[in-house]
Amino acid sequence: MADLKPVEETLQYMRDKARAFAKAKSDRVHIEQYRKSLKAKLMVEAEQHGITAANKQEVYAYAHKDYIELLDGLQVAVHEETLLAQNLKAAELRIELWRTEQANNRLERKGYNA
């Protein structure tokens, strides 16, 4: 009988990381959406400072320290989401490898009439 312990451990790892991955993804999406709101808010702020041309308001928004800080946060969020996604993919591959090994073992046993 095949030892299922490695698969069970891998599945438990995947269950444990699923919540963290979902949080990382929701954080990234939230930051991406908030970026639009922040840009609009900063463009209004630029207008209140007498900048009336839309392209100059946009430049003001993109250069603003709050926008840059948000981009730094987005970088961290994307990194965290990507790291978790790759770790989950590696866990899936471990299970596939285990399955292949089990199939190879069955084939080998069949070849030896075991």
C-alpha positions as protocol buffer text, in pm:
chain_id: "A"
residue {
  index: 1
  type: MET
  ca { x: 0 y: 0 z: 0 }
}
residue {
  index: 2
  type: ALA
  ca { x: 127 y: 346 z: -85 }
}
residue {
  index: 3
  type: ASP
  ca { x: 240 y: 576 z: 194 }
}
residue {
  index: 4
  type: LEU
  ca { x: -4 y: 867 z: 189 }
}
residue {
  index: 5
  type: LYS
  ca { x: 173 y: 1066 z: 460 }
}
residue {
  index: 6
  type: PRO
  ca { x: 366 y: 1294 z: 216 }
}
residue {
  index: 7
  type: VAL
  ca { x: 44 y: 1372 z: 30 }
}
residue {
  index: 8
  type: GLU
  ca { x: -151 y: 1435 z: 349 }
}
residue {
  index: 9
  type: GLU
  ca { x: 122 y: 1669 z: 475 }
}
residue {
  index: 10
  type: THR
  ca { x: 129 y: 1854 z: 145 }
}
residue {
  index: 11
  type: LEU
  ca { x: -248 y: 1889 z: 140 }
}
residue {
  index: 12
  type: GLN
  ca { x: -242 y: 2020 z: 497 }
}
residue {
  index: 13
  type: TYR
  ca { x: 25 y: 2271 z: 395 }
}
residue {
  index: 14
  type: MET
  ca { x: -198 y: 2383 z: 105 }
}
residue {
  index: 15
  type: ARG
  ca { x: -499 y: 2421 z: 334 }
}
residue {
  index: 16
  type: ASP
  ca { x: -288 y: 2617 z: 583 }
}
residue {
  index: 17
  type: LYS
  ca { x: -160 y: 2855 z: 312 }
}
residue {
  index: 18
  type: ALA
  ca { x: -492 y: 2901 z: 132 }
}
residue {
  index: 19
  type: ARG
  ca { x: -615 y: 3165 z: 377 }
}
residue {
  index: 20
  type: ALA
  ca { x: -286 y: 3356 z: 357 }
}
residue {
  index: 21
  type: PHE
  ca { x: -297 y: 3344 z: -23 }
}
residue {
  index: 22
  type: ALA
  ca { x: -656 y: 3470 z: -29 }
}
residue {
  index: 23
  type: LYS
  ca { x: -563 y: 3756 z: 205 }
}
residue {
  index: 24
  type: ALA
  ca { x: -257 y: 3847 z: -2 }
}
residue {
  index: 25
  type: LYS
  ca { x: -462 y: 3848 z: -321 }
}
residue {
  index: 26
  type: SER
  ca { x: -742 y: 4056 z: -169 }
}
residue {
  index: 27
  type: ASP
  ca { x: -484 y: 4302 z: -32 }
}
residue {
  index: 28
  type: ARG
  ca { x: -328 y: 4340 z: -376 }
}
residue {
  index: 29
  type: VAL
  ca { x: -662 y: 4393 z: -548 }
}
residue {
  index: 30
  type: HIS
  ca { x: -770 y: 4643 z: -281 }
}
residue {
  index: 31
  type: ILE
  ca { x: -449 y: 4843 z: -323 }
}
residue {
  index: 32
  type: GLU
  ca { x: -484 y: 4841 z: -702 }
}
residue {
  index: 33
  type: GLN
  ca { x: -839 y: 4972 z: -675 }
}
residue {
  index: 34
  type: TYR
  ca { x: -753 y: 5227 z: -406 }
}
residue {
  index: 35
  type: ARG
  ca { x: -474 y: 5356 z: -631 }
}
residue {
  index: 36
  type: LYS
  ca { x: -743 y: 5488 z: -867 }
}
residue {
  index: 37
  type: SER
  ca { x: -923 y: 5665 z: -582 }
}
residue {
  index: 38
  type: LEU
  ca { x: -601 y: 5813 z: -451 }
}
residue {
  index: 39
  type: LYS
  ca { x: -509 y: 5941 z: -798 }
}
residue {
  index: 40
  type: ALA
  ca { x: -849 y: 6110 z: -829 }
}
residue {
  index: 41
  type: LYS
  ca { x: -819 y: 6261 z: -482 }
}
residue {
  index: 42
  type: LEU
  ca { x: -472 y: 6396 z: -559 }
}
residue {
  index: 43
  type: MET
  ca { x: -588 y: 6538 z: -891 }
}
residue {
  index: 44
  type: VAL
  ca { x: -863 y: 6727 z: -705 }
}
residue {
  index: 45
  type: GLU
  ca { x: -601 y: 6845 z: -458 }
}
residue {
  index: 46
  type: ALA
  ca { x: -387 y: 6967 z: -748 }
}
residue {
  index: 47
  type: GLU
  ca { x: -685 y: 7158 z: -885 }
}
residue {
  index: 48
  type: GLN
  ca { x: -734 y: 7322 z: -547 }
}
residue {
  index: 49
  type: HIS
  ca { x: -370 y: 7435 z: -572 }
}
residue {
  index: 50
  type: GLY
  ca { x: -448 y: 7605 z: -904 }
}
residue {
  index: 51
  type: ILE
  ca { x: -337 y: 7330 z: -1142 }
}
residue {
  index: 52
  type: THR
  ca { x: -616 y: 7321 z: -1397 }
}
residue {
  index: 53
  type: ALA
  ca { x: -472 y: 7112 z: -1682 }
}
residue {
  index: 54
  type: ALA
  ca { x: -564 y: 6745 z: -1643 }
}
residue {
  index: 55
  type: ASN
  ca { x: -224 y: 6621 z: -1756 }
}
residue {
  index: 56
  type: LYS
  ca { x: -50 y: 6838 z: -1496 }
}
residue {
  index: 57
  type: GLN
  ca { x: -292 y: 6719 z: -1228 }
}
residue {
  index: 58
  type: GLU
  ca { x: -201 y: 6365 z: -1323 }
}
residue {
  index: 59
  type: VAL
  ca { x: 171 y: 6443 z: -1298 }
}
residue {
  index: 60
  type: TYR
  ca { x: 106 y: 6598 z: -955 }
}
residue {
  index: 61
  type: ALA
  ca { x: -79 y: 6284 z: -843 }
}
residue {
  index: 62
  type: TYR
  ca { x: 184 y: 6040 z: -972 }
}
residue {
  index: 63
  type: ALA
  ca { x: 467 y: 6237 z: -810 }
}
residue {
  index: 64
  type: HIS
  ca { x: 290 y: 6279 z: -476 }
}
residue {
  index: 65
  type: LYS
  ca { x: 452 y: 6103 z: -177 }
}
residue {
  index: 66
  type: ASP
  ca { x: 121 y: 5935 z: -84 }
}
residue {
  index: 67
  type: TYR
  ca { x: 94 y: 5781 z: -430 }
}
residue {
  index: 68
  type: ILE
  ca { x: 454 y: 5663 z: -420 }
}
residue {
  index: 69
  type: GLU
  ca { x: 398 y: 5510 z: -76 }
}
residue {
  index: 70
  type: LEU
  ca { x: 94 y: 5330 z: -212 }
}
residue {
  index: 71
  type: LEU
  ca { x: 304 y: 5191 z: -497 }
}
residue {
  index: 72
  type: ASP
  ca { x: 557 y: 5065 z: -242 }
}
residue {
  index: 73
  type: GLY
  ca { x: 272 y: 4889 z: -63 }
}
residue {
  index: 74
  type: LEU
  ca { x: 152 y: 4743 z: -391 }
}
residue {
  index: 75
  type: GLN
  ca { x: 501 y: 4608 z: -456 }
}
residue {
  index: 76
  type: VAL
  ca { x: 498 y: 4430 z: -120 }
}
residue {
  index: 77
  type: ALA
  ca { x: 147 y: 4293 z: -178 }
}
residue {
  index: 78
  type: VAL
  ca { x: 233 y: 4158 z: -522 }
}
residue {
  index: 79
  type: HIS
  ca { x: 550 y: 3999 z: -385 }
}
residue {
  index: 80
  type: GLU
  ca { x: 360 y: 3827 z: -104 }
}
residue {
  index: 81
  type: GLU
  ca { x: 84 y: 3703 z: -335 }
}
residue {
  index: 82
  type: THR
  ca { x: 333 y: 3574 z: -591 }
}
residue {
  index: 83
  type: LEU
  ca { x: 541 y: 3398 z: -327 }
}
residue {
  index: 84
  type: LEU
  ca { x: 237 y: 3222 z: -181 }
}
residue {
  index: 85
  type: ALA
  ca { x: 108 y: 3130 z: -527 }
}
residue {
  index: 86
  type: GLN
  ca { x: 443 y: 2978 z: -623 }
}
residue {
  index: 87
  type: ASN
  ca { x: 462 y: 2784 z: -296 }
}
residue {
  index: 88
  type: LEU
  ca { x: 112 y: 2646 z: -355 }
}
residue {
  index: 89
  type: LYS
  ca { x: 208 y: 2552 z: -711 }
}
residue {
  index: 90
  type: ALA
  ca { x: 516 y: 2372 z: -579 }
}
residue {
  index: 91
  type: ALA
  ca { x: 293 y: 2179 z: -339 }
}
residue {
  index: 92
  type: GLU
  ca { x: 66 y: 2078 z: -628 }
}
residue {
  index: 93
  type: LEU
  ca { x: 372 y: 1960 z: -819 }
}
residue {
  index: 94
  type: ARG
  ca { x: 487 y: 1754 z: -519 }
}
residue {
  index: 95
  type: ILE
  ca { x: 154 y: 1572 z: -526 }
}
residue {
  index: 96
  type: GLU
  ca { x: 182 y: 1514 z: -901 }
}
residue {
  index: 97
  type: LEU
  ca { x: 534 y: 1381 z: -853 }
}
residue {
  index: 98
  type: TRP
  ca { x: 410 y: 1145 z: -583 }
}
residue {
  index: 99
  type: ARG
  ca { x: 133 y: 1024 z: -814 }
}
residue {
  index: 100
  type: THR
  ca { x: 384 y: 960 z: -1092 }
}
residue {
  index: 101
  type: GLU
  ca { x: 610 y: 768 z: -855 }
}
residue {
  index: 102
  type: GLN
  ca { x: 316 y: 556 z: -744 }
}
residue {
  index: 103
  type: ALA
  ca { x: 220 y: 479 z: -1104 }
}
residue {
  index: 104
  type: ASN
  ca { x: 580 y: 388 z: -1184 }
}
residue {
  index: 105
  type: ASN
  ca { x: 595 y: 160 z: -880 }
}
residue {
  index: 106
  type: ARG
  ca { x: 273 y: -15 z: -985 }
}
residue {
  index: 107
  type: LEU
  ca { x: 409 y: -61 z: -1335 }
}
residue {
  index: 108
  type: GLU
  ca { x: 735 y: -199 z: -1202 }
}
residue {
  index: 109
  type: ARG
  ca { x: 554 y: -442 z: -970 }
}
residue {
  index: 110
  type: LYS
  ca { x: 337 y: -553 z: -1259 }
}
residue {
  index: 111
  type: GLY
  ca { x: 649 y: -612 z: -1471 }
}
residue {
  index: 112
  type: TYR
  ca { x: 789 y: -841 z: -1202 }
}
residue {
  index: 113
  type: ASN
  ca { x: 448 y: -1005 z: -1142 }
}
residue {
  index: 114
  type: ALA
  ca { x: 468 y: -891 z: -782 }
}
